[in-house]
Amino acid sequence: MSARTLMIQGTTSDAGKSTLVAGLCRVLVRRGIRVAPFKPQNMALNSAVTHDGGEIGRAQAVQAQACGLAPHTDMNPVLLKPNSDVGAQVIVHGRAIGNMDATAYHGYKQRARTAVIESHTRLASAYEAIIVEGAGSPAEINLRANDIANMGFAEAVDCPVILIADIDRGGIFAHLIGTLALLSESEQARVAGFVINRFRGDIALLQSGLDWLEERTGKPVLGVLPYLHGLHIEAEDALPRADKAATHPRNGKLRVIVPALPRISNHTDFDPLRLHPQVDFRFVGPDEEIPPADLIILPGSKSVRADLDWLHTHGWENAIHRHLRYGGKLIGLCGGFQMLGSAIHDPHGIESKPDSSRGLSLLDVETTLEREKQLRNVRGKLASDGAAVTGYEIHVGVTRGPALARPAMRLESHNDGAISNDNQILGTYVHGLFESRNACDTLLAWAGLEAAQSPDYHALREASINQLADAVESHLDIPGIIRLLDMKIIA
């Protein structure tokens, strides 16, 4: 039997689509329904490696966890990873097919649509229900032609749509009514109801507005989700709205800073540190003074040479050398590891025109960007003390040089990274490094934290999914939503 499909679309980006999909998936799993997440087209620099060896958006990997499933490339068949203001790397069924600007991708959309329908068909044959996440807003007029991300997909598979809006932003009734007004009649009819997200305060004060909305549109409000304090669901792309370090004093904690690179990728690497009670963590933006720190981490990058130039021009090179002179520690992750070497070569023009860039010359290595992207899940141990490590690799560079003789990790398939002779600098290609508790403890102790006691990040993420599902159960019309799936289930 083919799965029934329900789509969640939003009035804006970051309206809460990703979290609602995750919450609904967990609610359906609790009812014994075999459900899978799906996002036809995603634009994000936070990604994950699937068990079938491909690459999808990080949000879909979290949604897969909510379903109790291993991430699969069919859950996000088209992923766009921006590498400039006008272009992106296009990934189809988990594999990069090349870089395209907006005009070129518009011409490619028909082939992308085929990939989307193929993936949805495969999931529909394997599961009872599919909960789909839209992208951005369905009312983006300039993107409506050949749409595969929102109503274009919903019309193609003939599924109902729930429209979610974020009341914390303000203007929620204008968002909802304006979005409906910009849809065609058939698309308006496809919207089965509304969800209000991130509400704070007395619901009685909102009720008159909800009644007006239902009377005006003839569509039900399926629920009002409260603002969930302390909820941690990994971000699809944008940097966190606020860091706990910005509101909490240091109080003897380890100070960790990360430059907010223009094309920072997989910044979810740092979620275990942002949430760590013993760590004072900060992303440092382009207009901010670079503060003193115990540990600087250079993050991953989708445009490593351009972001390396950004470091040079924004004072980070001098700040890093000063930091090391005073005994501070430095980690380079993925693209950040490549920046630590003496040079980055791009002979094939992978990121821009063929050329080379001067590195920070802190590790005796050089990196060459190659056409084939490295995608793998990895397991192993830290070279320093044998602490267990699990994570994943996503990179196009191959790094070579004498510094690799002192690896940072001994993985099951290969040695990874490097540690400097003075033990102040560590480079690695392994994303998700800080999610391994013992390895996180070791690295924080290396950086100067006494008696490091890292939380169980995987348990924290699972608890957040359950917290979200509890809220969805309590505040949404679950029987009504299940009826939208046309399932004969006692809800």
N, C-alpha and C positions, 0 to 999 in steps of 0.2 A: 504494500500500500504506500502511495506517495505521501510525503509529509505535507502538512498544511503550513502556510507561510503567513507571518504577520510582520509588518515593517514599522520601525520606529523612525520618524523623521523629526527634525528640530527646526525651530524658527530661526536659529542662529547656530554658528559653531559654538561648541562648549555649552550647549543648552542642557546636556545631560543624557544624550542618546546612548553613549557607551555604557554608562552606569545603569541606565534603565534596562538595556538589553542584558547586561550581566545579572541584574537582580531578577528579571523575569525568567531567565534561563535557570537560575537556581530554584526559583519557586516551582517551575514545571518539573525539574528533576525531583524535588521533594514529593511530587504527586505521581512519581513513577513514569513520567513521560520521557521518552528518548528524544532529546532536543539538541540541536546544534546551532551555533551562532553563524552569522553570515554578514559580510560587508562587501557589496559588489566592487566598489572602488574606494580606496582610502588614500589620502594624502598625508603622510606622516614620516617623520625621521626616527621615531621609536619603533623598532621592529623586533621580530623574534624569529628563531630558526625552528622550523617544524620537524616533526618526527620523520616526515618523508623527504627531508633535506632541502626544503625551500625556505622562502622568506615571506612573512606576512606582517601586518600591523600588530603592534604590541597589544592594542586593545582587544583584538580578536583572540590572542593567546590567553588573556585574562578571562575573556568570556568562555573560552574552551574549558578553562579550569572550573568556572562556575557550572558547566555542564558535566564535569567529571571526565572530560575528554582530553586526549593529547592534541595539540594544535596541528592542523592540516592545511595545506595550501588552498584547498577548495573553500576554506572559510573566508578567504580574502583574495579572490582571483586576480585583482588588479591593484597594485600598490604603486603610488607615485611618491618618489623621494626627491623633494626639491634640492637642486644643487646650485641654483642661482635664483635671481628674482624673476626670471622669465622662462626657466627650464627645469626639467626634472628627469631623473632616471625612471624609466618605466619597467615595472616588474610584473610579469604575467605568469600565473600559475607557479609562483615562487622563484622565477628565474628572470634576471635582468636581460632585457632585449635591446637596450640602448637608451641614449638621452634624446629627449624631444623638447622643443619649445611648444607653447600653447597651440600654435597654428598646426604644427606637425601632428600633435596628439589629437587635435580635433579631427584630422583626416584619418587617424588610426582608430577612432572610436568604434567603427562598425566591427572591426576585428576584435577589439576589446569586449564589445557586447557579446560576441560569440563565446569568448572565454568565460564571461560571467554566467551566461545561460548554461553552458556545459557544467560548470562547477555547481550551480544551483540544482541542476537535474541530478547530478551524482549524489548530493546531500539528500535531496528529496527521496531518493530511492533507498536510503540507508536509515533515515530517522523519521519519527512521527511528527515532529514539529521543527520549523526553522524560524528563529527570531532574527530579523534583518535590521541592521543599522544603516541609516542613510548617511549622507555626507553634507556638512554645511547646512544649507537651507534649500528646500525645493523651489523657493521663489527667486532664485538668482537668475534673472532674465537672460543674462549674457551666456549662461551655461545650459539653457534649456534644450537647445538643438542637440539631437542624438544623445540625450541624457541616459546614463546607465547607473547613476549614483542614487537617484531619488525616484521621482514619479515615473521616469522612463522605465526604470526597472519594475516598479510596482504595477504599471500597466502591462508590461510584457508578461509577467507571471500571474497577473490578476489577483493581487492580494490586498487586504485592507491595510490602512495606515493609521497609526496613532501619532498625533502631533504633540511634541513636548516643548515647553517654553520655560525659561529660567526667570522666576520672579525676582531673584536677587539682583538682576540687572536693571529692573524697573521697566515700565512700559509694556507689561505683559499682554494686556488686552489689545494694544496696538500691534504687537508682534503677531498674535494669533489671527486677529481679523485681517491684518494686512497680508499675511501669508496666504490665507484662504482667498483673498480678493485677487491675488496674482496667479492663482491656479486656474486651469481650464475647468469647465463644468464637470467633465468626467473625473478629473483629479479631485475636485472638491467633494464629489460624491464618494470618492474612495476614502476620505478621511472619516474614520469611524468614531473619533472622540479625541479628547485632549487630556494631557497630564501636565499639572503645574509642578515645577521642581524648585527645590531650595527655599521653601516658605519658612519664614520666622514670624512668630507672634500668635495672636489669637485668631483661629480660623473663622470665628464668628464675624470678624471684621472684613473678611474676604468674601463671605457668602453672597452678599448682594451682587458683587461683581461676577461670581460664578453663575448665579441665576440669570443675570443679564446676558452672559456669554452663551448659555444654553438656549435662551429664548431667541437671541439674535441669529444664531447659526443653526439651530435645530439639532445640534450635536451634543452628546453628553460629556461632562467632565468626569473622566474615569478615576480621578483621584488627585490629591494634593500631597506631594512628598515633602516632608519637613527637611530643613537644613540639618544634615547629619554631621554633627561636630565629631572630629576625630576619625572620620571615615577615610580609609586609604584605598583607593582604586587607582592603579597605575595610569598615568596620563597618556592619552593618545598621541599628543605631540607637544602642546604648549608647555613651557616651563611652569612649575607650580605657581599659583597666584601669590602665595606668601610663604616664606620660610620661617619655621619655628625659631631659627636663630635670630631672626630680625626682631622678635618680640621677647625672647628670653635672654637674660644676661648669661655671660660665660660661666661663672661660678666654677672655675677650675676645669672646665671641659676642654677636650682636645679641639683646637681650632682648625677647621678644614675649609678651604676655599677652592672654587672651581670657576674658571673664566667662562662666562656665558657667550660662547662663540656664536657668530652669526648663523652658522650651519651646524650647530651642536646636534649630535645624533645619540640616540639611546641614553638620554639623560636619566632614564629610570635606573641606570646603574647606581645612582646616588640616593635612591629612595631609602635604602637601609641606613645610610648615614644621616639623611635628613630626619629620620624618625628615631635615631639612636639617642637614648637619654644622656649619654656621656659625651656626645659630639655637638659642638657648636658649628653648624654647617651654613655656608653661604655660597650662592651663585653671585659672581661679581660682574656687573654689566659694564658696557663701554664708557659710561659717564661717571663711574664710581671710582673712588680712590681704592687702590689695591691694599687691603689691610694686612697687618702682620698675621702669620698663621704658623701652625706646627706642621701642617701638611698641605701642599698644593697638588691638585690632581688636574692634569690636562685631559679633557674628555674626548670621546669619539667625534668625528666630523664627517659630514657628507662631501665637503669640499676642502680637503685637508691642506692643500697648498694655499688657497685663499684665506683659510682660517689661520694658517701659520703666518701669512703676511699681516693679518689682523693683530696677532700677538706681537709681532715686531713693532707695529705702528702704534700700539696702545700701551706701551711701556712694560709689557709682561716679561720680556727678555731680561731687562735690567732687574726687575723685581725678583725674578727667579734666581738670578745669580746672587743677589743680596740675600735672599732667603737661604740659599745653600751655604753661603759664607758663615751665616749665623747658626748653622747646624740643622736647618729645617730639612724635611723629607719631601720627596717629589715622586709622584706616580704618573706615568703616561698610559692611558687606556686606548688601545686600538689606534685611531688617528693621532691621539696624543702621544702614543709610543713612537709612531713614525716621526713626529715633530722633534723628538729627543735626539734623533740621529743627526748626521752632518749634512744630509741632503735627501730630498725627495724628487725622484725623476718620474716624469710622465711622458715617455717617448711616443705613446700611442694617442695622446690627447684624450685620455679618459675623462679628465675633469675640465680641461680647457685646451688651449693650444699646446702642442708639444713643447715642453721646456722642463727646466729643473729649478727647484727652490732651495735656498740655503736653510738648513735646519738649525736647531739650537746647539748642536755639537756637544751634547752632554753625555751621549753614549756613542761608542765607536761602531756605528751601524749606518747603512744607507738603505733607502726603500725605493723600489721601482713599482710603479702602478701598472698592473697587468690587466688584460681584458677579462680573464676568468675570475669571478668573485668566489672567495672562499666562504663556504657556509657549512658549519658543523656544530653539533652539540658536543661538549667535551667534559671529561672527568679526569681527575688526577690529584696531585698533591703539590703544595708549596715546596719549593726546593729547600727553604730555610729550616722548616721544622716538620715537614710531612703532613701538615694540616690538610684535610680533604677539601677539594675544590670541585664545584660543578659550574658550568656556564656555557657560553656559546661564542662562536666566532662569526663575524660578518665583516669582511674586508676584501679590497681588491689589491692591496699592496703585498709585496714579498720583501721581507727585510733580511738583509745579510750583513755580516760583519763580525769582527773578533769578539765584540761584547756578548754575543750569543753563547760563547763558551761558558758563561756563568748564567744559566737560565733562571728565570723567576719561578717557573713551574715545570714539573715533570708530569705531563699528561699521558694518558694511556696510549695515545697514538703518536705523540711527538713531544719534544721539549718546547717550551714556549718562553718568549721574552728574554729579559736580561736584568741583572742587578749590577750596579756600578761597583768598581773595586773598593770605593770608600763606604759602600753600603748605604748611601744616601738616596739613590735614585733607582726606581724600579719601572720597567716597561713591560707591558703585556698586551696580547690581543684578546684576552678573555673578558667578555662582557658578563655581567651578573656575578662578578667576583665577590662582592660584599654580601651577597645573599647566603653564602656559606658561613655559618656562625664561627666555626673554629678558625677558618682562614681570615675572617673579618677581625676576630680577636687578635690574631697574630700580627696583622698589618697595622692595626691601631696601636698595639703595644710597640711595634717597630717605630711608629711615628711619635711615640712618647706618652701614650695613655697608660697610666698605671691601673692594674686590675681591670682590664677590659672585660666587659660582660655584655656581649652583643645579644639583642633579642632574636628570637626565632622568627625571621622575616617571613618564611613560608606560612607559619601558623598565623602570623599577623594578617597576611593577605587573605587567608582562608576565613579568618574571623571577620574581616571587613566585608567579604562577599556575603557571609551569613547575616551580618548586621544590615546590609543593604536589602537582602531578601526579606528579612523580618519587617523592615519598613515598608517594602512593596506589598507584602501580605497584609499589613495593618492598615495601609492608607489608600490602596488601589482596589478597584472593583475586579478582583481576580476572576470570579465566576463570569462576569461580562467579558473580560479579556479572553478567557478560554472559549467562550461562545464565538468570539471572532475567529478563532482557529477552527470552529465547527467541530469541536471534539465532544463526544458524549462521555464526559468525565465528571465524577462527583467532585466539586471544587470546595 
